[in-house]
Amino acid sequence: MTSDVDAAAVKPAALVWRAHGGARRSTHALRLRVSAALVGVTVLAVLLVPPLVQLDQQAVDLAAKLEPPSWAHPFGTDDVGRDLLLRCVYGLRVSLLVGVVAALTATVIGTAVGAASGALGGRADRLVMRLVDTLSSVPHLLLGIFIVAMFRPGVWPVVISVALTHWLSTARIVRAEVLSLRSRPFVDAAVSGGSSRWRVTVRHLLPGVLPQAGLAAVLMVPHAMWHESALSFLGLGLPTHTASLGTLIQGARGSLLAGQWWPTLFPGLFLIVPTLAVAGLAGAWRERINPRRRSELML
């Protein structure tokens, strides 16, 4: 009789637990679809709008300056009458270019440094990690301002600045993964078979860290976009005539103080929405390459 009561009490609890897990899975799937859709729309807008829309995003129309959103100008116009929707798409194009190139460059540098440090070990590993710790103690933005100030304003100085200040976290992640892989039996077997340290690193260690390095690169893209926007907002990144999300927000400060909200709102949304979308896709990737996290999600 007691066992029947216990079974009756356990069964509803199990059903509630499974229902909770199903709700979490459905929410996760919905978030993944929405993130993928937003990333797809962003890529299509960046690739298709400039060649399809035969309008000059630099065309000045003082008679239509600071018009609110309308059918003719869905995002309104800026302080010299330029269409904000077109300017935001061009700005997103430039910011995305800076973010992707800087993230890939920083990932390559961080992967190389982290893999070499973890593979060499000993004194070389300690020396490299102390260098990483020293550079990490300096704020990214301050170091980026110092680097970009040595060049003329342009896209590539910003790319160099972001890349040289964002490889440190990737180096730490890759080093930790290499140290974990070095204790695996297949690495011991390769060393016992006479493989050199270089061969073990290239054939066994690097392929094992590529998923983590790829995830770090994806997560770094929106971070690099925000960094570029901050530099451009401060007037140290791209030239003011170049449309990027940072220069658009910087140029709209006076309009915001005068009560015109749209020149600031829409470039800000073009910066925030892709960031959230990439973060959603990166979260799904992290759960896929981390079996423990994925099993917790399925509960």
C-alpha positions in Angstrom: 0.0 0.0 0.0 2.9 2.4 0.9 4.7 1.6 -2.3 1.6 2.4 -4.4 1.3 5.8 -2.6 4.9 6.6 -3.3 4.6 5.6 -6.9 1.5 7.8 -7.3 3.4 10.8 -5.7 6.5 10.3 -7.9 4.6 10.0 -11.2 3.1 13.5 -11.2 6.5 14.9 -10.1 8.2 13.2 -13.1 5.5 14.5 -15.4 6.0 18.0 -14.2 9.8 17.8 -14.5 9.5 16.5 -18.1 7.0 19.2 -18.9 9.4 21.8 -17.5 12.2 20.4 -19.6 10.0 20.4 -22.7 9.2 24.1 -22.1 12.9 24.9 -21.8 13.7 23.1 -25.0 10.9 24.9 -26.9 12.0 28.3 -25.6 15.6 27.4 -26.6 14.5 26.4 -30.1 12.4 29.6 -30.5 15.3 31.8 -29.3 17.6 30.0 -31.8 15.2 30.5 -34.7 14.7 34.2 -33.9 18.4 34.7 -33.6 19.1 32.9 -36.9 16.3 35.0 -38.6 17.8 38.3 -37.3 21.3 37.3 -38.4 19.9 36.3 -41.9 18.0 39.6 -42.3 21.1 41.5 -41.2 23.3 39.8 -43.8 20.8 40.2 -46.6 20.4 43.9 -45.8 24.1 44.5 -45.8 24.6 42.5 -49.1 21.5 43.4 -51.1 20.3 46.9 -50.1 23.3 48.9 -51.4 23.3 47.4 -54.9 19.5 47.3 -55.2 18.6 50.8 -53.8 20.0 53.2 -56.4 20.3 56.1 -54.0 23.3 58.1 -52.8 23.5 57.7 -49.0 25.6 60.9 -48.9 23.0 63.0 -50.9 22.2 66.2 -49.0 18.7 67.6 -49.0 18.5 70.5 -46.6 14.8 71.0 -47.4 14.1 67.6 -45.8 16.4 67.8 -42.8 15.3 66.1 -39.5 12.0 64.8 -40.9 10.4 62.3 -38.6 9.7 58.7 -39.8 7.3 58.6 -42.7 6.4 56.4 -45.7 9.0 58.3 -47.8 11.7 57.9 -45.1 10.8 55.0 -42.7 13.6 56.0 -40.3 13.4 59.7 -40.9 16.2 62.0 -42.0 19.3 63.4 -40.4 20.4 67.0 -39.8 21.3 67.4 -43.5 18.3 65.6 -45.0 20.0 62.2 -45.7 17.8 59.1 -45.5 18.5 57.4 -42.1 17.4 53.9 -43.2 20.0 53.9 -46.0 22.6 55.4 -43.8 22.0 52.8 -41.1 22.4 50.0 -43.6 25.7 51.4 -44.9 26.8 52.1 -41.3 26.0 48.5 -40.3 27.9 47.3 -43.3 31.1 49.2 -42.2 30.7 48.2 -38.6 30.1 44.6 -39.5 33.2 44.6 -41.7 35.3 46.0 -38.9 33.8 43.5 -36.4 34.3 40.4 -38.5 37.9 41.2 -39.7 39.0 42.3 -36.3 37.5 39.2 -34.6 39.1 36.8 -37.1 42.5 38.5 -36.7 42.3 38.5 -32.9 41.2 34.9 -32.9 44.2 33.9 -35.1 46.6 35.7 -32.8 45.0 34.4 -29.6 44.9 30.8 -30.9 48.5 30.9 -32.0 49.7 32.4 -28.7 47.5 30.2 -26.5 48.4 27.0 -28.3 52.1 27.7 -28.3 52.0 28.6 -24.6 50.1 25.5 -23.6 52.2 23.2 -25.8 55.5 24.5 -24.6 54.7 24.6 -20.9 57.2 25.4 -18.2 59.0 28.7 -18.2 57.8 29.8 -21.6 54.2 29.2 -20.6 54.6 31.3 -17.4 56.3 34.1 -19.3 53.6 34.3 -22.0 50.8 34.2 -19.4 52.4 37.0 -17.4 52.5 39.1 -20.6 48.9 38.3 -21.2 48.0 39.3 -17.6 50.0 42.6 -17.9 48.2 43.5 -21.1 44.8 42.5 -19.6 45.3 44.9 -16.7 45.1 47.9 -19.2 41.5 48.8 -20.1 40.7 47.7 -23.7 39.3 51.1 -24.7 42.3 53.0 -23.3 44.7 50.8 -25.1 42.6 50.9 -28.3 42.6 54.7 -28.2 46.4 54.7 -27.8 46.8 52.4 -30.8 44.3 54.1 -33.1 45.8 57.6 -32.3 49.0 56.6 -34.1 47.3 56.4 -37.4 45.1 58.5 -39.6 41.3 57.9 -39.1 40.2 55.0 -41.3 38.8 51.5 -41.3 42.1 49.6 -41.0 43.5 51.5 -38.0 40.3 50.6 -36.1 40.6 46.9 -37.2 44.2 46.8 -36.0 43.3 48.5 -32.7 40.4 46.1 -32.0 42.4 43.0 -33.0 45.4 43.9 -30.9 43.3 44.5 -27.8 40.9 41.5 -28.0 43.1 38.4 -28.5 43.9 38.0 -24.8 40.8 36.2 -23.8 41.1 33.8 -26.7 44.7 33.0 -25.8 43.6 32.1 -22.2 40.7 29.9 -23.5 42.9 28.1 -26.0 45.8 27.6 -23.5 43.4 26.0 -21.0 42.0 23.7 -23.7 45.5 22.7 -24.8 46.5 21.9 -21.2 43.4 19.7 -20.9 44.1 17.9 -24.1 47.8 17.3 -23.2 46.6 14.9 -20.4 44.5 12.8 -22.8 45.7 9.2 -23.7 45.9 9.8 -27.4 48.4 12.6 -26.9 50.5 10.3 -24.6 50.3 7.6 -27.3 51.5 10.1 -30.0 54.4 11.2 -27.8 55.3 7.6 -27.0 55.2 6.8 -30.8 58.0 9.4 -31.4 55.9 12.4 -32.6 57.6 15.7 -32.2 56.1 18.5 -30.2 55.3 20.4 -33.4 53.5 17.4 -34.9 51.5 16.7 -31.7 50.5 20.4 -31.6 49.4 20.6 -35.2 47.8 17.2 -35.6 46.3 16.6 -32.2 46.0 19.8 -30.1 45.0 22.5 -32.6 42.0 20.5 -34.1 40.8 20.0 -30.5 40.7 23.7 -29.7 39.2 24.9 -33.0 35.6 24.7 -31.8 36.4 26.8 -28.7 38.4 29.3 -30.9 35.5 29.5 -33.4 33.0 30.2 -30.6 35.4 32.9 -29.3 35.5 34.5 -32.7 31.7 34.6 -33.1 31.3 36.1 -29.6 34.0 38.7 -30.4 32.2 40.1 -33.5 29.6 42.1 -31.6 32.2 43.1 -29.0 34.4 44.4 -31.8 31.4 46.3 -33.3 30.7 48.0 -30.0 34.4 48.8 -29.7 34.5 50.4 -33.1 31.3 52.4 -32.3 32.9 53.7 -29.1 36.0 54.8 -30.9 34.0 56.5 -33.7 31.7 58.1 -31.1 34.8 59.6 -29.5 36.0 60.9 -32.9 39.0 58.6 -33.0 37.9 55.8 -35.3 36.4 56.4 -38.7 36.2 59.8 -40.4 33.0 61.7 -39.7 31.9 61.5 -43.4 32.1 57.6 -43.3 28.8 56.0 -42.3 29.3 53.7 -39.4 27.0 53.1 -36.5 29.4 54.9 -34.2 29.7 58.0 -36.4 25.9 58.1 -36.9 25.3 58.1 -33.2 28.0 60.7 -32.6 26.6 63.0 -35.3 23.1 62.7 -33.8 23.9 64.0 -30.3 22.8 67.6 -31.1 19.5 66.4 -32.6 18.8 64.3 -29.5 19.2 67.4 -27.3 16.8 69.3 -29.5 14.1 66.6 -29.2 14.7 64.6 -32.4 15.0 61.1 -31.2 15.1 59.1 -34.4 18.7 59.9 -35.6 19.9 58.3 -32.3 17.4 55.5 -31.8 17.6 53.7 -35.1 21.5 53.5 -35.3 21.4 52.2 -31.7 18.9 49.5 -32.7 21.0 48.5 -35.6 23.9 48.0 -33.1 21.9 46.2 -30.4 19.7 43.8 -32.4 22.6 42.1 -34.3 24.5 41.8 -31.0 21.6 40.0 -29.4 21.1 37.8 -32.4 24.8 36.7 -32.6 24.8 36.1 -28.8 21.8 33.8 -29.2 23.5 31.8 -31.9 26.7 31.7 -29.9 24.8 30.3 -26.9 23.4 27.5 -29.0 26.9 26.7 -30.3 28.3 26.7 -26.7 25.6 24.2 -25.7 26.4 22.0 -28.6 30.2 21.8 -27.9 29.7 21.5 -24.2 27.9 18.2 -23.5 27.4 18.9 -19.8 25.6 22.2 -20.6 23.5 20.5 -23.2 22.4 17.7 -20.8 21.5 20.3 -18.2 19.3 22.1 -20.8 17.5 18.8 -21.6 16.4 18.3 -18.0 
